[in-house]
């Protein structure tokens, strides 16, 4: 059982584990390699960023969106850059593309556009699986703030 599944089981939150036939790094990859059927609009990503003093932050966005660096600075009070693959592994325990917002131990900001989706599909912490769940369940499953952070 994946750590994300354990978290959801402990909280009694329903979800669907989506199997992927290959590593997915983009929304197109998720759609191409998925053994599940879901709309492209519900695919989300979690981006790890860091500041100059080593602080790390996570931002969950709709898959096609990008972090607006000025908005991220207003939220954190810090000038940020996208974390390197090594920094992502140190922050999330996985390579980019598999980051799971449910298992992070750094501040998480969920973009307001994500909260408007009825369901979300996101990284599970394993490159060959994704998680799909109701957005309302995601919001009660993980500590977070909601803000407008996408470009």
Secondary structure, DSSP 8 states (H G I E B T S, - for coil): --HHHHHHHHHT---EEEEBSS---SHHHHHHHBSS---GGGBEEEEEEEETTS-EEEEEEETT--B-HHHHHHHHSS-EEE--HHHHHHHHSS-TT---GGG--SEEEEEHHHHTSSEEEEE-SSTTEEEEEEHHHHHHHS--EEE--B-
